[in-house]
């Protein structure tokens, strides 16, 4: 079994899970890990010389390993955007030609480019149809892909190790209430909606503070947010912390009262799993695997739409009083322990990978020929 992994940076959910798979399975399977030191969200997905060079290296090194070692099966992530998928599809074609089983991993909520009857859509469906299994993060995502003609999916949610300090006491429910957003600082993730929320809270006198943690999607978004902070006089209510890792990251989780995630596009954000581990209730939109990760009015509040009014209602519901808040905290921690612990994730992933390896096993003569080569 060969695992082809992309690991941080950038610090997206797919890369974080890639690093966790490397840690869990380095002693069990062959690993081909790609790390891009100095890479960031702002550079991701852009047509640059560096990205083209990485794409060539990624395809060449992965394909060469498959040709040279002929593993029974290979694990690789399936990109959500068309250009990156076309790059990865070359590796899928090599595996297909060599009769190597492929376990694909979709970190997002959909593959929109396979919808319709374009040449790209038909090629995408054909390529993915030859994959042994595609791991998706929820039954709703599996249903979305099935509607696109992709039915070889396996639902298997993410899991993470318990972060340092996650078992400690939550901060007292005192004003100012501390709201935390952690993820890519992008318009599609609801950054402007969060600023609108803080402006509404300022007008109403609701005492809250927002920490924004993550990498900027672009210089334009950073400049737009900066302009809004100035225009709406929010600098005393909003702190832009940028990317945090290690102890600095865990510190803001420990200090927050609620995680806010009003995204319009997502799979299963790792930051939500981290929040649950800390007992941090979540207010989020109903997209991707989020409704199967956070239950409405149980571990958090699922917004009916991505409006400021719904976001505010969620925050106020959870932070209504200390007794209500304590119940959300306890249920969040229980959800992490029961569904998203690293032990549960490792067991289920190992089962998925072992099934593919067993299905792709070759005869002793074929194995000997591979070793001799």
C-alpha positions as CSV (number, residue, x, y, z in Angstrom):
1,X,0.0,0.0,0.0
2,X,1.3,3.4,-1.0
3,X,0.0,6.6,0.5
4,X,0.6,9.7,-1.6
5,X,0.1,12.7,0.8
6,X,0.2,16.4,0.7
7,X,1.1,17.9,4.1
8,X,1.3,21.5,5.5
9,X,1.9,24.1,4.4
10,X,-0.6,25.4,3.6
11,X,-2.6,24.5,6.7
12,X,-5.8,23.4,5.0
13,X,-7.9,20.5,6.3
14,X,-6.7,18.2,3.5
15,X,-3.1,18.9,4.4
16,X,-3.7,18.5,8.1
17,X,-5.3,15.2,7.6
18,X,-2.5,14.2,5.3
19,X,0.0,14.9,8.0
20,X,-2.0,12.8,10.5
21,X,-2.2,9.9,8.0
22,X,1.6,10.1,7.7
23,X,2.0,10.0,11.5
24,X,-0.5,7.1,11.9
25,X,0.6,4.8,9.1
26,X,4.3,5.6,8.4
27,X,5.3,2.2,10.1
28,X,2.6,0.3,8.2
29,X,2.6,1.5,4.6
30,X,4.9,3.2,2.1
31,X,4.6,7.0,2.2
32,X,5.3,9.5,-0.6
33,X,4.8,12.9,1.1
34,X,4.9,16.3,-0.6
35,X,5.7,19.3,1.4
36,X,5.9,22.9,0.0
37,X,7.8,25.0,2.4
38,X,6.8,28.7,2.1
39,X,3.5,27.8,0.2
40,X,0.4,29.6,1.3
41,X,-3.4,29.9,0.6
42,X,-2.7,33.0,-1.4
43,X,-0.5,31.0,-3.8
44,X,-2.7,27.9,-3.9
45,X,-4.6,27.2,-7.1
46,X,-3.0,30.0,-9.1
47,X,-1.2,29.6,-12.4
48,X,2.4,30.4,-11.3
49,X,5.7,29.0,-12.2
50,X,6.1,27.5,-8.7
51,X,2.7,25.7,-8.9
52,X,3.4,24.4,-12.4
53,X,6.8,23.1,-11.2
54,X,5.2,21.4,-8.2
55,X,2.5,19.8,-10.4
56,X,5.1,18.3,-12.7
57,X,7.1,17.0,-9.7
58,X,4.0,15.6,-8.1
59,X,2.8,13.7,-11.1
60,X,6.3,12.5,-12.1
61,X,7.4,11.3,-8.7
62,X,4.0,9.6,-8.0
63,X,3.9,7.9,-11.4
64,X,7.5,6.8,-11.1
65,X,6.9,5.2,-7.7
66,X,3.8,3.4,-9.1
67,X,5.7,2.1,-12.1
68,X,8.8,1.1,-10.1
69,X,7.2,-0.5,-7.0
70,X,3.8,-1.7,-8.3
71,X,1.9,-1.5,-5.0
72,X,-1.3,-3.5,-4.6
73,X,-3.1,-0.2,-3.9
74,X,-2.6,3.5,-3.6
75,X,-4.2,6.3,-1.6
76,X,-4.4,9.8,-3.0
77,X,-6.5,12.9,-2.5
78,X,-9.0,13.9,-5.2
79,X,-8.8,17.7,-5.8
80,X,-12.0,19.8,-5.9
81,X,-11.0,22.1,-8.7
82,X,-10.7,21.1,-12.3
83,X,-7.0,22.1,-13.0
84,X,-5.7,20.3,-10.0
85,X,-7.9,17.3,-10.8
86,X,-6.5,17.1,-14.3
87,X,-3.1,17.0,-12.8
88,X,-4.0,14.2,-10.4
89,X,-5.9,12.3,-13.1
90,X,-2.6,11.5,-14.8
91,X,-1.7,9.5,-11.7
92,X,-5.1,7.8,-11.7
93,X,-4.5,6.8,-15.4
94,X,-1.1,5.3,-14.5
95,X,-2.6,3.3,-11.7
96,X,-5.4,2.1,-13.9
97,X,-3.0,1.0,-16.6
98,X,-1.0,-0.9,-14.0
99,X,-4.1,-2.5,-12.4
100,X,-3.3,-0.8,-9.1
101,X,-6.4,-0.2,-6.9
102,X,-6.9,3.4,-6.0
103,X,-8.5,4.8,-2.8
104,X,-9.4,8.5,-3.5
105,X,-10.0,11.0,-0.8
106,X,-12.3,14.0,-1.3
107,X,-11.8,16.6,1.4
108,X,-14.5,18.9,0.1
109,X,-18.3,18.8,-0.5
110,X,-18.5,18.3,-4.2
111,X,-16.7,18.0,-7.6
112,X,-18.7,20.6,-9.5
113,X,-16.7,20.2,-12.7
114,X,-18.1,16.7,-13.3
115,X,-21.7,18.1,-13.6
116,X,-23.1,18.3,-17.1
117,X,-22.0,16.9,-20.5
118,X,-18.8,18.8,-21.3
119,X,-15.7,16.9,-22.3
120,X,-14.2,17.7,-18.9
121,X,-17.3,16.4,-17.0
122,X,-17.3,13.2,-19.0
123,X,-13.6,12.7,-18.5
124,X,-13.9,13.3,-14.8
125,X,-16.7,10.8,-14.4
126,X,-14.8,8.2,-16.4
127,X,-11.6,8.7,-14.4
128,X,-13.4,8.5,-11.1
129,X,-15.4,5.6,-12.2
130,X,-12.2,3.6,-12.3
131,X,-11.3,4.3,-8.7
132,X,-11.8,1.5,-6.3
133,X,-13.3,3.7,-3.6
134,X,-13.6,7.4,-2.9
135,X,-13.7,8.5,0.7
136,X,-16.2,11.2,1.4
137,X,-17.1,12.9,4.7
138,X,-20.8,12.5,4.9
139,X,-23.8,10.7,3.5
140,X,-25.1,14.0,2.0
141,X,-21.8,14.4,0.0
142,X,-22.1,10.8,-1.2
143,X,-25.6,11.6,-2.4
144,X,-24.4,14.7,-4.2
145,X,-21.8,12.7,-6.0
146,X,-24.3,9.9,-6.8
147,X,-26.5,12.5,-8.5
148,X,-23.4,13.3,-10.7
149,X,-23.0,9.6,-11.5
150,X,-20.3,8.7,-9.0
151,X,-21.4,5.9,-6.7
152,X,-18.2,4.2,-5.6
153,X,-18.0,6.2,-2.4
154,X,-17.3,5.3,1.2
155,X,-18.5,7.6,4.0
156,X,-15.8,8.0,6.6
157,X,-15.5,11.2,8.7
158,X,-12.2,12.7,9.8
159,X,-10.7,12.3,13.2
160,X,-8.0,14.1,15.1
161,X,-5.8,13.6,18.2
162,X,-7.0,15.4,21.3
163,X,-5.3,18.8,21.3
164,X,-3.1,19.9,24.3
165,X,-5.3,21.4,27.0
166,X,-8.5,20.3,25.5
167,X,-9.7,18.6,28.7
168,X,-9.3,21.8,30.8
169,X,-12.0,24.0,32.1
170,X,-13.8,26.3,29.7
171,X,-13.5,30.1,30.5
172,X,-16.3,31.5,32.6
173,X,-19.3,32.9,30.6
174,X,-18.4,36.5,31.2
175,X,-18.5,39.5,28.8
176,X,-17.0,40.2,26.5
177,X,-18.0,36.9,24.9
178,X,-15.1,35.7,22.8
179,X,-16.0,34.4,19.3
180,X,-13.4,32.5,17.3
181,X,-13.2,32.0,13.5
182,X,-10.3,29.7,12.4
183,X,-9.8,28.8,8.8
184,X,-9.0,30.4,5.5
185,X,-9.7,34.1,5.6
186,X,-11.9,34.1,2.5
187,X,-15.1,35.6,1.3
188,X,-16.6,32.2,0.7
189,X,-16.0,31.3,4.3
190,X,-18.2,34.2,5.5
191,X,-15.5,36.6,6.7
192,X,-17.6,39.7,5.6
193,X,-20.7,38.2,7.4
194,X,-18.6,37.9,10.6
195,X,-17.7,41.6,10.3
196,X,-21.4,42.5,9.7
197,X,-22.2,40.5,12.9
198,X,-19.7,42.4,15.0
199,X,-21.1,45.7,13.6
200,X,-24.6,44.6,14.5
201,X,-23.4,43.6,18.0
202,X,-21.7,47.0,18.4
203,X,-24.9,48.8,17.5
204,X,-27.1,46.7,19.9
205,X,-24.5,46.9,22.7
206,X,-23.9,43.1,22.8
207,X,-20.5,42.8,24.4
208,X,-18.5,40.4,22.2
209,X,-15.0,40.1,20.6
210,X,-14.0,38.2,17.5
211,X,-10.7,36.6,16.8
212,X,-9.9,35.9,13.1
213,X,-7.3,33.2,12.7
214,X,-6.0,31.8,9.4
215,X,-4.3,32.6,6.1
216,X,-5.6,35.2,3.7
217,X,-7.0,33.9,0.4
218,X,-5.7,36.9,-1.4
219,X,-4.3,40.4,-0.9
220,X,-7.6,41.8,-2.2
221,X,-9.6,40.1,0.6
222,X,-7.1,41.3,3.2
223,X,-7.4,44.9,2.0
224,X,-11.2,44.7,1.9
225,X,-11.4,43.4,5.4
226,X,-9.0,46.1,6.6
227,X,-11.2,48.8,4.9
228,X,-14.3,47.5,6.6
229,X,-12.6,47.4,10.0
230,X,-11.8,51.1,9.6
231,X,-15.1,52.1,8.1
232,X,-17.1,50.4,10.8
233,X,-14.7,51.2,13.6
234,X,-14.4,47.6,14.7
235,X,-10.7,47.4,15.7
236,X,-11.6,47.2,19.4
237,X,-14.0,44.3,18.7
238,X,-12.1,42.3,16.1
239,X,-8.5,41.0,16.2
240,X,-7.0,39.7,13.0
241,X,-4.3,37.2,14.3
242,X,-3.3,35.6,11.0
243,X,-2.0,32.1,10.8
244,X,-1.4,30.4,14.2
245,X,0.1,27.0,14.7
246,X,1.1,24.9,17.7
247,X,0.6,26.4,21.2
248,X,-0.5,29.8,19.9
249,X,-3.3,28.1,18.0
250,X,-4.5,26.0,21.0
251,X,-4.4,29.0,23.2
252,X,-7.1,30.8,21.3
253,X,-9.3,27.7,21.4
254,X,-8.9,27.6,25.1
255,X,-9.9,31.2,25.5
256,X,-12.9,31.3,23.2
257,X,-16.5,30.8,24.1
258,X,-17.9,29.7,20.7
259,X,-16.6,28.9,17.2
260,X,-18.3,30.7,14.4
261,X,-18.1,29.3,10.8
262,X,-20.7,30.8,8.4
263,X,-19.2,29.3,5.3
264,X,-20.9,28.8,2.0
265,X,-18.6,26.0,0.8
266,X,-16.9,23.3,2.9
267,X,-16.4,19.6,3.5
268,X,-15.8,18.8,7.2
269,X,-13.6,21.6,8.6
270,X,-10.9,20.2,10.9
271,X,-11.3,23.4,12.9
272,X,-14.8,22.2,13.9
273,X,-13.4,18.9,15.1
274,X,-10.8,20.7,17.1
275,X,-13.5,22.9,18.6
276,X,-15.5,19.9,19.7
277,X,-12.5,18.4,21.3
278,X,-12.1,21.6,23.4
279,X,-15.8,21.5,24.3
280,X,-16.3,24.7,22.2
281,X,-19.8,25.0,20.8
282,X,-20.1,25.7,17.1
283,X,-22.3,28.1,15.1
284,X,-22.1,27.1,11.4
285,X,-24.0,26.9,8.1
286,X,-25.6,23.7,6.8
287,X,-23.1,22.8,4.1
288,X,-21.0,19.8,3.3
289,X,-20.6,17.4,6.2
290,X,-21.2,20.0,8.9
291,X,-24.8,18.9,9.6
292,X,-23.5,15.4,10.2
293,X,-20.8,16.7,12.5
294,X,-22.6,19.3,14.6
295,X,-26.2,18.7,15.6
296,X,-28.6,21.6,15.8
297,X,-29.0,22.8,19.4
298,X,-27.0,19.8,20.6
299,X,-23.3,20.6,20.1
300,X,-24.0,23.9,18.4
301,X,-26.4,25.9,16.2
302,X,-26.9,25.2,12.5
303,X,-27.9,28.3,10.7
304,X,-31.0,28.2,8.5
305,X,-29.2,30.5,6.1
306,X,-26.0,32.5,6.0
307,X,-27.5,35.8,7.2
308,X,-26.2,38.0,10.0
309,X,-29.5,37.5,11.8
310,X,-29.1,33.7,11.9
311,X,-25.5,34.0,13.0
312,X,-26.4,36.3,15.8
313,X,-29.3,34.1,16.8
314,X,-26.9,31.1,17.1
315,X,-24.4,33.0,19.2
316,X,-27.1,34.3,21.5
317,X,-28.8,30.9,21.9
318,X,-25.5,29.2,23.0
319,X,-24.3,32.0,25.2
320,X,-27.8,32.6,26.7
321,X,-26.8,31.7,30.3
322,X,-24.1,29.6,32.1
323,X,-26.3,26.5,32.5
324,X,-27.2,26.4,28.8
325,X,-23.6,27.0,27.9
326,X,-22.3,24.3,30.2
327,X,-24.6,21.8,28.5
328,X,-23.4,22.7,25.0
329,X,-19.8,22.3,26.3
330,X,-20.4,18.8,27.7
331,X,-22.2,17.6,24.6
332,X,-19.4,19.0,22.3
333,X,-16.8,17.1,24.2
334,X,-18.9,13.9,24.1
335,X,-19.4,14.2,20.4
336,X,-15.6,14.4,19.8
337,X,-14.9,11.4,22.1
338,X,-17.6,9.3,20.5
339,X,-17.2,10.1,16.8
340,X,-14.1,12.1,15.9
341,X,-11.3,10.7,18.1
342,X,-8.0,9.8,16.3
343,X,-8.4,6.1,17.5
344,X,-11.8,5.8,15.8
345,X,-10.4,7.5,12.6
346,X,-7.3,5.2,12.5
347,X,-9.4,2.1,12.9
348,X,-11.8,3.0,10.1
349,X,-9.1,4.3,7.7
350,X,-7.0,1.2,8.3
351,X,-10.1,-0.9,7.4
352,X,-10.6,1.1,4.2
353,X,-7.0,0.8,3.1
354,X,-6.6,-2.8,4.0
355,X,-9.8,-3.7,2.0
356,X,-8.3,-2.0,-1.1
357,X,-4.9,-3.7,-0.6
358,X,-6.5,-7.1,-0.2
359,X,-8.7,-6.6,-3.3
360,X,-5.6,-5.6,-5.3
361,X,-3.3,-8.4,-4.1
362,X,-1.4,-10.1,-6.7
363,X,-0.1,-13.7,-7.0
364,X,3.2,-14.7,-5.3
365,X,4.8,-14.9,-8.8
366,X,3.8,-11.3,-9.6
367,X,5.1,-10.1,-6.2
368,X,8.4,-11.9,-6.8
369,X,8.7,-10.2,-10.2
370,X,8.1,-6.8,-8.6
371,X,10.8,-7.4,-6.0
372,X,13.3,-8.6,-8.6
373,X,12.8,-5.5,-10.6
